[in-house]
Amino acid sequence: MPTPRTDLSAFATGLAACLPGPWTSTYQHHTSYEDQYRTTNQLWDAGHVGYVVSTYVLPHDAVLHGPEGERLYVTHRPLYPHQFVVAPLEPDGGDLKPHHFYGVEDPSGIAVPNDPARAAARVTRRVLPRYEQALHEVLHNAATQPEPPHRPAPPQVSQVLTLTYYDDGALGVPYKSVPPDARMALYAHGFQYHPHQAAFLLPAAYGGVGRALRVQALTQKLAALGLGVNLRRHTTTRVAPPSTTTAQPASPSPTSASASGRHQ
C-alpha cells in the first residue's frame, strides 16, 4: 500500500465543520487494497470520482455524515497533491432495492481544493442539491413501489412460423405452413408466392437493412394474430456416395441447391 497523505483526516474534519448543518467526519485507513471497496462499492457517482476509485489504490478515505442521513465520500485526488475528491454515497437503508434507483440520475461528485472553506462552498453549490434531489427520488420510489414491478409473461402463441435465410440472401417460408389469415401479412411486407417452390419468398433485392425492417414489421403483425416467428439459416449438407474407394463429395450447382433447399 502507498503511504497515505497525512492531511486527509484534518481536511475532512474541516470540510464537515464548514458544510451547512451538523456534519461529522469518520477517517478510515486501509491496511490492504481490498479494504477500500467496503466504502467505494457504495459510491453514487458515474463520473470522475468513480473512475478514480476504480483505477487507483487508495490507502485511506473519510466519510462525512449529514443531518438528514446524507453521506459524502472524501479522499485525495491521485496525481494532484493540492486537491481532494468528494462524492455522495448511496443511502444506507435496508428497505431500498435496486429498482428504487431506476431512472434516478447519479448525483456524482467533484474535485475540490485543499482549503476546507472553499471546498465546502463548492460542495454546497454543486454536489448537495443534486444529492438531495436524487435522495428524494429514491425514497419516493421506495414508498410508492416497495416491490419490483411485475412483468407479465410473454403472450402465448398458437403457432410459430419458421422463416429461413438462404445463401443467396432470400428469406422464405413454406406455403403449407402459413395459415390463411397470415398470408396477406406476408404479401403486405414484400413476400412473393412462388408456386414452383411452394413457398413465400422475400427477395434478396431489398438488402439487409430493408429486409430486417420488413421482418420486424411482419413479426409485430403476426404477433397481433397470435402467431410467433422463428428465424433460422439454411445449410446444405453434402454427403459422399457410398463407394469402396474415396470419392469427392458431389458439388451441386448453385441453382439446383437453392431450388431444392427451398422446396418443402
N, C-alpha and C positions, 0 to 999 in steps of 0.2 A: 504494500500500500504506500502511495506517496505521502510525504509529510504534510499534514493539513496546515492551512494558513491559520495563524493564531488570532486573527481579527474577526472571524465569523461570529463567534459567540457574543462578543461585545456589540458588533454591528446589529445582530438580530435583536438583542435586548434594547438597543437604542431605537431601532425601527418600530418595535412594538410600542414603545413609550410615545412615539410621535404619531401613530395612527389614531384616528378618531374612535373614542370609546376605550374601554378597558381591554387591552390586549396583553397576553403573556407570551413568553418565548421559552421553548424547550430545546436545548442543544444536544446533538447526538454525534458521538464519534464512532466510526465504523472500524472494527478490528479486522474485517475481511471484506472482500469485494462484494459478496452476496448480501451483506448487511444493508447496503443502500437500497435494495429493492423492497424492503419492508415498507418504506415510505414512498418511493418513486412509483411503485405499482399503483398507487392511488392518485397519481398526478392527473390533473384535469387540464391538460394542455396538449394541443395538436400542432404546436409551432416550435419556436426556438428552444424553449426550456425542455420540451420533450426530446428534442434532438440532443441536447447537452447530456441529459441523464442516461440516454441510451448509447452514447458514444464514449463517454469518459468515465474513468474510475474516480469516484467522488468520496474522499475519506471522511467527510462529515457533512452534516446539514443541520438545519434548525426548523422547527415547526412553530408558527405563531398561531395562537388560539384567540378568536374574536369573541365579542359579547353575544352573538347570536349563533354560536356554534361554527362559525367560519374557521377555516384552517388554511394557512399560507405556508408553502414550502420555500425555504431560503437556502441557497448555497452559493459558493463562489463561482464566478464565471471563468472557466478554463481559458488560458491564454490572455486574459485581461486582468491584470493584478489589481486594478483600481475599480473593479465592478463586481456586482453580485447579480444573481437572478432570483426573481420572486414569482411564484405561480400558485394558483389555487389548487387545493386538494379536493377530491370528491367528498361529498358529505358522508359522514360516518354514521350511517343509520342501518340497523338490522332489517328494517322493513323495506328498504329500497332494493329494487331489482333491475336487471339490465334494461327491460323495456321502458322503465321510467326515464331513461336517458335518451330514448329515441327521439330524434328531431330537435334536441336541445343543443345549441351551439356551444362548443367548448369555450369557456371564458379565457383560457390561456394566460400566460404570464409575460413578463418583460425583463429586460436588463436594466439595472439601476446603478447610480454612482455609489461610492462607499461612504457617502455622507448620509447619516440616518434621516435627517430632516428633509433633505432634497429627495431622497429615495421615497420617504413616506408621502411626500406631495405627489410624486408620480404614481405610486401605487393607489393612492386615494382617487386620483383623477382617471387613471386608465385601467386599473385592474378591478377595484372593488365594485364599480357599477355593473360591469359585465358579470362578475361573480355573483352578485346579489340577484341579477335577473335570471341567471342560469339556475341558481338555487331555488328561486321562486317557481320556475317552470317544472323542475324535477319534483319538488314537493307537491305541486298541484297535480302532476301526473300520478304520483303515488296515492293521493287522496281520491282521485276520480277513477282510477283504474288499478286497483291493488294487484290484480292478477293479469298475466299476459293475455292479450286478445285471443279469442277463439277463432281459428281459421278453419272454415268448413272444408270438408274433404272434397276433392275434385269430383265433378258430376259423373255419374255412371253413364257409359255409352252402350248402346245396343249392338253396335257393330263397329269394326275397325277396318278402314281401307288401307291397303298397303301400296304406297307409291314407290316405284322402283326407278332409280337413276341408272341410265345405261352409259356405256363407254363413249358413245357419240354425243353425249350431252342432253339427250332427250329424257323425258320423265313420263312413265307410263303406269297404267293400272288396267288389269283385265276387265273387259266389258261385263262378264258374267258376275264379277264381284261387286259391281256398283248397283245399289238399289235404285229403282226408277226415280224416286224423288230427289236423288243426288245428281242425276245426270245433267240437269240444267245448270247446276252449280259448276260442274266441270266445264261445260260449254262457255259459261259466262266468264270464266277465268282463263280462257285460252286453250283449253284442251280440245283436241280434234279426234273424232272417231275414225279409226282405220279398220274397215271391215275385213281386209285380208289378213290383219294381225289380231282381229277380235279384241281390240284394246283402245282405250282413250290415251292419246299421246300429247304431251306438251312439247312443242318443237324446241330444239336447242337454239333456234334463232333469237329467242327472247334474251339470251345471255344470262350470266349468273345472277346479276342483281335483279333483273326483271323476273326471272324465274322464281327467285326467293320471295319477292313481293307477292307474286301470284299464289304461291303455295301458302304463304301466311294468310292471305285473304281467304283462300279456299278453306283452310283449316278452321278459321273462325265461322265461316258459313256452314260448314258441315257440323261443327260443334253445336250450332243452333238447331240442327236437325237430329241431334243425338248420335252423331257419328264421329268416331275418333280417326286419327290419321297416323299411320306408321310409315317411316321413310327407311328405305334400305338401298344398298348399291348392288347392282347386278355384277356377278363374277362368272366368268366362263371357265369351267374345269375341263381340261383336255386330258384324255385317257389314252394311253398307248394300246393298240390292238394286241390281243394275245398272240404270242409267237414264241418259237423255240430260240429265236435269235433276238438280240437287242434291236429295237426299232425306234425311230424318232417319232415323237408324238405328232399326230396329224395337226396341220395348221389350217383351219377353215378360213375362208376368205372373210373380210370384214362384213360384207353384205350378208352372207349366209349366217354368220354368227349373230349379227344384230337381229335378223328376222326371226331365226329360230329361238333366240333368247327371249323375245318379247311375246311370242305366241304362247298363250296359256291354254 
